[in-house]
């Protein structure tokens, strides 16, 4: 359960970063190309840990706790 909470906290931090960029792009200005590339890299894990990997870890942890 502790690992799940750590991963969940990291996921929430990532979502907040994406949300901030999204809100600016929708309500204030268009997102810049480098901002879009940064988000893409974080989601896909280009040169860093992937947001998708975090989601997979959470899903796996939930599945273990369910069964």
Number of C-alpha atoms within 10 A of each C-alpha: 9 7 11 16 11 12 17 16 12 14 17 12 12 16 13 12 12 16 12 10 18 16 12 12 13 10 8 9 11 11 14 11 8 9 12 13 12 12 16 14 16 17 18 14 14 12 8 10 13 16 20 14 13 18 14 12 16 19 12 13 15 13 10 9 8 7 5
